[in-house]
Amino acid sequence: MTPATGRIAVVVGADGATTQALFAAMVASWRASGARIAGVIAEAHNLPDRSCSAGYLRDIASGTPYPMFLETAPASTSCHLDAGGVESACAAVLDQVPTSDLVVLSKFGKLEAARGGLAAAFEAAIAAGKPVLTTVSEKHRDAWEALAPGAIRLTDEPAIQAWWRTMRPAT
């Protein structure tokens, strides 16, 4: 599955919390101007004594939070990531993709590299020819590039805004 060149954008360089806050602010602005945006944005859990930052995925359209952390990490890891929570968020996004102008997905990470998590939402958006905005874990760059070889890399808000101006539907 090869996306149209430039329709898939990945933000690189900023830390996760900074990028997610930027996504939230831009999405709010774009929605206020009438854009139909599907997807999820990550939010921190703010729980003490956690080595894993998995928190919530907030559905952009409905505002529904999907917890993506386990209360107790499995014995074999310190990661509290709950794949089931991410897959629930993905299922909600899948129904929104066909009528969206843009799909914003918080991250392509270890779950997606293993074809779980938000992978089905990425695939649905790409297959539908929708613009996609995301971030990618450096550890999973190869899996990302296999999914979206034509993706462009953006580094800051002005570049993201310029990309969106070329993607948004004419009003």
C-alpha angles and dihedrals in degrees: 000000000000117000121218108272112269098009091101117062128186123194113221135185105031123096118258099255092048092050094047091051089049091049091050093051094046093045091051090052094045092048090049088057091053104267116147105225126183127188145064137283122205122239128189121252093218091211117150125241097023124136090190119070097205107136127143139331110217116208107233096212101043103022090231113154117222112200110225100182134087119226089229125027117235113264093252096058145027091226115111095193113141109207090192092062092050091048091051089054089048092053090054092050094050091068091052099050099083095058098038130107091203137012116214114191118184099226148340102225143140096313093051093044086058089049094254134096110042094349094111091053091050090049094046093049093047092047090050091051092241120154110253128202120192148131127245132215108239089227089062100042093117093054089047093051090050089055098040110019093163095053117131123224120232126187109187147017097269090054092048092049091049090050091050091051088060093046105042118099118255113262 
